[in-house]
Amino acid sequence: MIKLNVSAFDLAQRFVGTKEMSGAVANPQILAMLRLDQSWPEDDDVAWCSAFCNYIAWLLRLPRSKSLRARSWLTIGYAADTPEVGFDIVILKRGPDPQPGPEVLEAPGHVGFFAGYSVDNDQIMILGGNQGDAVNVGSFPAKDILGIRRLVT
């Protein structure tokens, strides 16, 4: 048996450019991601960053949150002190300050795959869904990190 070594980050990169559709039509791929764990989404005009991470984890048979809440990932896998590209999910605060800490799972957040830091380390690069209504690599303040989780089987 041949075993392929494909990381979650490698697979997630294949979806870069996937984006929401305007108007009444939803992108069927994003809708499939949303409906993997929730039956209620009618279209792709909802927060789907967690759905994207769940979809990638599901495809690779990795642990997943099975929730559309970004902060639900704070309980998945193992905590990591230093993130590694290809292995780690990063959970961020979202919204105006003050935001609660990682102990509050019901608060707003954002989640994606670690893609690196900016040169001065004040920004974290995230490969994620629902970033400008698409899958891409975006930059976020490193001060907003709530947790780093390593997904292992």
Contact map, one row per residue, 1 for C-alpha under 8 A:
111000000000000000000000000000000000000000000000000000000000000000000000000000000000000000000000000000000000000000000000000000000000000000000000000000000
111100000000000000000000000000000000000000000000000000000000000000000000000000000000000000000000000000000000000000000000000000000000000000000000000000000
111110000000000000000000000000000000000000000000000000000000000000000000000000000000000000000000000000000000000000000000000000000000000000000000000000000
011111000000000000000000000000000000000000000000000000000000000000000000000000000000000000000000000000000000000000000000000000000000000000000000000000000
001111100000000000000000000000000000000000000000000000000000000000000000000000000000000000000000000000000000000000000000000000000000000000000000000000000
000111110110000000000000000000000000000000000000000000000000000000000000000000000000000000000000000000000000000000000000000000000000000000000000000000000
000011111110000000000000000000000000000000000000000000000000000000000000000000000000011000000000000000000000000000000000000000000000000000000000000000000
000001111111000000000000000000000000000000000000000000011001000000000000000000000000011000000000000000000000000010000000000000000000000000000000000000000
000000111111100000000000000000000000000000000000000000000000000000000000000000000000111000000000000000000000000011100000000000100000000000000000000000000
000001111111110000000000000000000000000000000000000000000000000000000000000000000000010000000000000000000000000000000000000000000000000000000000000000000
000001111111111000000000000000000000000000000000000000010000000000000000000000000000000000000000000000000000000000000000000000000000000000000000000000000
000000011111111100000000000000000000000000000000000000010000000000000000000000000000000000000000000000000000000000000000000000110000000000000000000000000
000000001111111100000000000000000000000000000000000000000000000000000000000000000000000000000000000000000000000000000000000000100000000000000000000000000
000000000111111100000000000000000000000000000000000000000000000000000000000000000000000000000000000000000000000000000000000000000000000000000000000000000
000000000011111111000000000000000000000000000000000000000000000000000000000000000000000000000000000000000000000000000000000000000000001000000000000000000
000000000001111111000000000000000000000000000000000000000000000000000000000000000000000000000000000000000000000000000000000000000000011100000000000000000
000000000000001111100000000000000000000000000000000000000000000000000000000000000000000000000000000000000000000000000000000000000000011100000000000000000
000000000000001111110000000000000000000000000000000000000000000000000000000000000000000000000000000000000000000000000000000000000000011000000000000000000
000000000000000011111000001001000000000000000000000000000000000000000000000000000000000000000000000000000000000000000000000000000100111000000000000000000
000000000000000001111100011001000000000000011000000000000000000000000000000000000000000000000000000000000000000000000000000000000000110000000000000000000
000000000000000000111110111000000000000000010000000000000000000000000000000000000000000000000000000000000000000000000000000000000000000000000000000000000
000000000000000000011111110000000000000000000000000000000000000000000000000000000000000000000000000000000000000000000000000000000000000000000000000000000
000000000000000000001111110000000000000000000000000000000000000000000000000000000000000000000000000000000000000000000000000000000000000000000000000000000
000000000000000000000111110000000000000000100000000000000000000000000000000000000000000000000000000000000000000000000000000000000000000000000000000000000
000000000000000000001111111000000000000000100000000000000000000000000000000000000000000000000000000000000000000000000000000000000000000000000000000000000
000000000000000000011111111101100000000000111000000000000000000000000000000000000000000000000000000000000000000000000000000000000000000000000000000000000
000000000000000000111000111111100000000000110000000000000000000000000000000000000000000000000000000000000000000000000000000000000000000000000000000000000
000000000000000000000000011111110000000000000000000000000000000000000000000000000000000000000000000000000000000000000000000000000000000000000000000000000
000000000000000000000000001111111000000000000000000000000000000000000000000000000000000000000000000000000000000000000000000000000000000000000000000000000
000000000000000000110000011111111100000000010001000100000000000000000000000000000000000000000000000000000000000000000000000000000000000000000000000000000
000000000000000000000000011111111110000011110000000000000000000000000000000000000000000000000000000000000000000000000000000000000000000000000000000000000
000000000000000000000000000111111111000000000000000000000000000000000000000000000000000000000000000000000000000000000000000000000000000000000000000000000
000000000000000000000000000011111111100000000001001101100000000000000000000000000000000000000000000000000000000000000000000000000000000000000000000000000
000000000000000000000000000001111111111010010001001100000000000000010000000000000000000000000000000000000000000000000000000000000000000000000000000000000
000000000000000000000000000000111111111110000000000000000000000000000000000000000000000000000000000000000000000000000000000000000000000000000000000000000
000000000000000000000000000000011111111000000000001000100000000000000000000000000000000000000000000000000000000000000000000000000000000000000000000000000
000000000000000000000000000000001111111000000000001000000000000001110000000000000000000000000000000000000000000000000000000000000000000000000000000000000
000000000000000000000000000000000111111110000000000000000000000000110000000000000000000000000000000000000000000000000000000000000000000000000000000000000
000000000000000000000000000000000111111110000000000000000000000000000000000000000000000000000000000000000000000000000000000000000000000000000000000000000
000000000000000000000000000000000010011111000000000000000000000000000000000000000000000000000000000000000000000000000000000000000000000000000000000000000
000000000000000000000000000000100110011111110100000000000000000000000000000000000000000000000000000000000000000000000000000000000000000000000000000000000
000000000000000000000000000000100000000111110000000000000000000000000000000000000000000000000000000000000000000000000000000000000000000000000000000000000
000000000000000000000001111000100000000011111100000000000000000000000000000000000000000000000000000000000000000000000000000000000000000000000000000000000
000000000000000000011000011001100100000011111111000000000000000000000000000000000000000000000000000000000000000000000000000000000000000000000000000000000
000000000000000000010000010000000000000000111110000000000000000000000000000000000000000000000000000000000000000000000000000000000000000000000000000000000
000000000000000000000000000000000000000010111111000000000000000000000000000000000000000000000000000000000000000000000000000000000000000000000000000000000
000000000000000000000000000000000000000000011111110000000000000000010000000000000000000000000000000000000000000000000000000000000100000000000000000000000
000000000000000000000000000001001100000000010111111100000000000000010000000000000000000000000000000000000000000000000000000000001100000000000000000000000
000000000000000000000000000000000000000000000011111110000000000000010100000000000000000000000000000000000000011100000000000000011110000000000000000000000
000000000000000000000000000000000000000000000011111111000000000000111100100000000000000000000000000000000000011100000000000000001000000000000000000000000
000000000000000000000000000000001101100000000001111111100000000000110000000000000000000000000000000000000000000000000000000000000000000000000000000000000
000000000000000000000000000001001100000000000001111111110000000000000000000000000000000000000000000000000000000000000000000000011000000000000000000000000
000000000000000000000000000000000000000000000000111111111000000100000000000000000000000000000000000000000000001110000000000000011000000000000000000000000
000000000000000000000000000000001000000000000000011111111100000111100000000000000000000000000000000000000000000000000000000000000000000000000000000000000
000000000000000000000000000000001001000000000000001111111110000000000000000000000000000000000000000000000000000000000000000000000000000000000000000000000
000000010011000000000000000000000000000000000000000111111111000000000000000000000000000000000000000000000000000000000000000000000000000000000000000000000
000000010000000000000000000000000000000000000000000011111111111100000000000000000000000000000000000000000000000000000000000000000000000000000000000000000
000000000000000000000000000000000000000000000000000001111111111100000000000000000000000000000000000000000000000000000000000000000000000000000000000000000
000000000000000000000000000000000000000000000000000000111111110000000000000000000000000000000000000000000000000000000000000000000000000000000000000000000
000000010000000000000000000000000000000000000000000000011111110000000000000000000000000000000000000000000000000000000000000000000000000000000000000000000
000000000000000000000000000000000000000000000000000000001111111000000000000000000000000000000000000000000000000000000000000000000000000000000000000000001
000000000000000000000000000000000000000000000000000000001111111100000000000000000000000000000000000000000000000000000000000000000000000000000000000000111
000000000000000000000000000000000000000000000000000000001100111110000000000110000000000000000000000000000000000000000000000000000000000000000000000000111
000000000000000000000000000000000000000000000000000011001100011111000000100100000000000000000000000000000000000000000000000000000000000000000000000000000
000000000000000000000000000000000000000000000000000001000000001111100001101100000000000000000000000000000000000000000000000000000000000000000000000000000
000000000000000000000000000000000000100000000000000001000000000111110000000000000000000000000000000000000000000000000000000000000000000000000000000000000
000000000000000000000000000000000000110000000000011001000000000011111101000000000000000000000000000000000000000000000000000000000000000000000000000000000
000000000000000000000000000000000100110000000011111000000000000001111101000000000000000000000000000000000000000000000000000000000000000000000000000000000
000000000000000000000000000000000000000000000000010000000000000000111111100000000000000000000000000000001101100000000000000000000000000000000000000000000
000000000000000000000000000000000000000000000000110000000000000000111111100000000000000000100000000000000001111000000000000000000000000000000000000000000
000000000000000000000000000000000000000000000000000000000000000000001111110000000000000000110000000001011111111000000000000000000000000000000000000000000
000000000000000000000000000000000000000000000000000000000000000010111111111100000000000000000000000000001000000000000000000000000000000000000000000000000
000000000000000000000000000000000000000000000000010000000000000110001111111100000000000010100000000000000000001000000000000000000000000000000000000010000
000000000000000000000000000000000000000000000000000000000000000000000011111100000000000000100000000001001000000000000000000000000000000000000000001110000
000000000000000000000000000000000000000000000000000000000000000010000001111110000000000000000000000000000000000000000000000000000000000000000000000000000
000000000000000000000000000000000000000000000000000000000000001110000001111111000000000000000000000000000000000000000000000000000000000000000000000010100
000000000000000000000000000000000000000000000000000000000000001000000000001111100000000000000000000000000000000000000000000000000000000000000000000011110
000000000000000000000000000000000000000000000000000000000000000000000000000111110000000000000000000000000000000000000000000000000000000000000000000011110
000000000000000000000000000000000000000000000000000000000000000000000000000011111000000000000000000000000000000000000000000000000000000000000000001111000
000000000000000000000000000000000000000000000000000000000000000000000000000001111110000100000000000000000000000000000000000000000000000000000000000111000
000000000000000000000000000000000000000000000000000000000000000000000000000000111110000000000000000000000000000000000000000000000000000000000000000100000
000000000000000000000000000000000000000000000000000000000000000000000000000000011111000000000000000000000000000000000000000000000000000000000000000100000
000000000000000000000000000000000000000000000000000000000000000000000000000000011111101101000000000000000000000001000000000000000000000000000000000100000
000000000000000000000000000000000000000000000000000000000000000000000000000000000111111100000000000000000000000001010000000000000000000000000000000000000
000000001000000000000000000000000000000000000000000000000000000000000000000000000011111100000000000000000000000011110000000000000000000000000000000000000
000000111100000000000000000000000000000000000000000000000000000000000000000000000001111100000000000000000000000011100000000000000000000000000000000000000
000000111000000000000000000000000000000000000000000000000000000000000000000000000011111110000000000000000000000011000000000000000000000000000000000001100
000000000000000000000000000000000000000000000000000000000000000000000000000000010011111111000000000000000000000011000000000000000000000000000000000111100
000000000000000000000000000000000000000000000000000000000000000000000000100000000000001111100000000000000000001111000000000000000000000000000000000111100
000000000000000000000000000000000000000000000000000000000000000000000000000000000010000111110000000000000000001111000000000001000000000000000000111110000
000000000000000000000000000000000000000000000000000000000000000000000110110000000000000011111000000000000000111100000000000000000000000000000000111100000
000000000000000000000000000000000000000000000000000000000000000000000010000000000000000001111100000000000000111000000000000000000000000000000001111000000
000000000000000000000000000000000000000000000000000000000000000000000000000000000000000000111110001000000001110000000000000000000000000000000001110000000
000000000000000000000000000000000000000000000000000000000000000000000000000000000000000000011111001000000001110000000000000000000000000000000001000000000
000000000000000000000000000000000000000000000000000000000000000000000000000000000000000000001111101000000001100000000000000000000000000000000000000000000
000000000000000000000000000000000000000000000000000000000000000000000000000000000000000000000111111000000000000000000000000000000000000000000000000000000
000000000000000000000000000000000000000000000000000000000000000000000000000000000000000000000011111000000000000000000000000000000000000000000000000000000
000000000000000000000000000000000000000000000000000000000000000000000000000000000000000000000001111100000000000000000000000000000000000000000000000000000
000000000000000000000000000000000000000000000000000000000000000000000000000000000000000000001111111110000010000000000000000000000000000000000000000000000
000000000000000000000000000000000000000000000000000000000000000000000000000000000000000000000000011111110010000000000000000000000000000000000000000000000
000000000000000000000000000000000000000000000000000000000000000000000000000000000000000000000000001111110000000000000000000000000000000000000000010000000
000000000000000000000000000000000000000000000000000000000000000000000010010000000000000000000000000111111000000000000000000000000000000000000000011000000
000000000000000000000000000000000000000000000000000000000000000000000000000000000000000000000000000111111000000000000000000000000000000000000000000000000
000000000000000000000000000000000000000000000000000000000000000000000010000000000000000000000000000111111110000000000000000000000000000000000000000000000
000000000000000000000000000000000000000000000000000000000000000000001011010000000000000000000000000001111110000000000000000000000000000000000000000000000
000000000000000000000000000000000000000000000000000000000000000000001010000000000000000000000000000000011111000000000000000000000000000000000000000000000
000000000000000000000000000000000000000000000000000000000000000000000010000000000000000000000000001100011111100000000000000000000000000000000000000000000
000000000000000000000000000000000000000000000000000000000000000000001110000000000000000000001110000000000111110000000000000000000000000000000000000000000
000000000000000000000000000000000000000000000000000000000000000000001110000000000000000000111110000000000011111000000000000000000000000000000000000000000
000000000000000000000000000000000000000000000000110000000000000000000110000000000000000000111100000000000001111100000000000000000000000000000000000000000
000000000000000000000000000000000000000000000000110010000000000000000110100000000000000011110000000000000000111110000000000000010000000000000000000000000
000000000000000000000000000000000000000000000000110010000000000000000000000000000000000011100000000000000000011111000000000001111000000000000000000000000
000000011000000000000000000000000000000000000000000010000000000000000000000000000000111111000000000000000000001111100000000001110000000000000000000000000
000000001000000000000000000000000000000000000000000000000000000000000000000000000011111111000000000000000000000111110000000111100000000000000000000000000
000000001000000000000000000000000000000000000000000000000000000000000000000000000000110000000000000000000000000011111000000111100000000010000000000000000
000000000000000000000000000000000000000000000000000000000000000000000000000000000001100000000000000000000000000001111100000111000000000000000000000000000
000000000000000000000000000000000000000000000000000000000000000000000000000000000000000000000000000000000000000000111111111110000000000000000000000000000
000000000000000000000000000000000000000000000000000000000000000000000000000000000000000000000000000000000000000000011111111110000000000000000000000000000
000000000000000000000000000000000000000000000000000000000000000000000000000000000000000000000000000000000000000000001111110000000000000000000000000000000
000000000000000000000000000000000000000000000000000000000000000000000000000000000000000000000000000000000000000000001111111000000000000000000000000000000
000000000000000000000000000000000000000000000000000000000000000000000000000000000000000000000000000000000000000000001111111100000000000000000100000000000
000000000000000000000000000000000000000000000000000000000000000000000000000000000000000000000000000000000000000000001111111100000000000000001110000000000
000000000000000000000000000000000000000000000000000000000000000000000000000000000000000000000000000000000000000000001101111110000000000000111100000000000
000000000000000000000000000000000000000000000000000000000000000000000000000000000000000000000000000000000000000001111100111111000000000000111100000000000
000000000000000000000000000000000000000000000000000000000000000000000000000000000000000000000000000000000000000001111100001111100000000011110000000000000
000000000000000000000000000000000000000000000000000000000000000000000000000000000000000001000000000000000000000111110000000111110000000011110000000000000
000000001001100000000000000000000000000000000000000000000000000000000000000000000000000000000000000000000000000111100000000011111000001111000000000000000
000000000001000000000000000000000000000000000000100110000000000000000000000000000000000000000000000000000000001110000000000001111110001111000000000000000
000000000000000000000000000000000000000000000001110110000000000000000000000000000000000000000000000000000000000100000000000000111110111100000000000000000
000000000000000000100000000000000000000000000011100000000000000000000000000000000000000000000000000000000000000000000000000000011111111000000000000000000
000000000000000000000000000000000000000000000000100000000000000000000000000000000000000000000000000000000000000000000000000000011111111111000000000000000
000000000000000000000000000000000000000000000000000000000000000000000000000000000000000000000000000000000000000000000000000000000111110000000000000000000
000000000000000000110000000000000000000000000000000000000000000000000000000000000000000000000000000000000000000000000000000000001111111000000000000000000
000000000000000111110000000000000000000000000000000000000000000000000000000000000000000000000000000000000000000000000000000000001111111100000000000000000
000000000000001111100000000000000000000000000000000000000000000000000000000000000000000000000000000000000000000000000000000000111110111110000000000000000
000000000000000110000000000000000000000000000000000000000000000000000000000000000000000000000000000000000000000000000000000000111010011111000000000000000
000000000000000000000000000000000000000000000000000000000000000000000000000000000000000000000000000000000000000000100000000011110010001111100000000000000
000000000000000000000000000000000000000000000000000000000000000000000000000000000000000000000000000000000000000000000000000011110010000111110000000000000
000000000000000000000000000000000000000000000000000000000000000000000000000000000000000000000000000000000000000000000000001111000000000011111000000000000
000000000000000000000000000000000000000000000000000000000000000000000000000000000000000000000000000000000000000000000000001111000000000001111101000000000
000000000000000000000000000000000000000000000000000000000000000000000000000000000000000000000000000000000000000000000000011100000000000000111111100000000
000000000000000000000000000000000000000000000000000000000000000000000000000000000000000000000000000000000000000000000000111100000000000000011111100000000
000000000000000000000000000000000000000000000000000000000000000000000000000000000000000000000000000000000000000000000000010000000000000000001111100000000
000000000000000000000000000000000000000000000000000000000000000000000000000000000000000000011100000000000000000000000000000000000000000000011111110000000
000000000000000000000000000000000000000000000000000000000000000000000000000000000000000001111000000000000000000000000000000000000000000000001111111100000
000000000000000000000000000000000000000000000000000000000000000000000000000000000000000001111000000011000000000000000000000000000000000000000001111100000
000000000000000000000000000000000000000000000000000000000000000000000000010000100000000001110000000001000000000000000000000000000000000000000000111110000
000000000000000000000000000000000000000000000000000000000000000000000000010000111110000111100000000000000000000000000000000000000000000000000000111111000
000000000000000000000000000000000000000000000000000000000000000000000000110111110000000111000000000000000000000000000000000000000000000000000000001111100
000000000000000000000000000000000000000000000000000000000000000000000000000011110000001110000000000000000000000000000000000000000000000000000000000111110
000000000000000000000000000000000000000000000000000000000000011000000000000111000000001110000000000000000000000000000000000000000000000000000000000011111
000000000000000000000000000000000000000000000000000000000000011000000000000011000000000000000000000000000000000000000000000000000000000000000000000001111
000000000000000000000000000000000000000000000000000000000000111000000000000000000000000000000000000000000000000000000000000000000000000000000000000000111
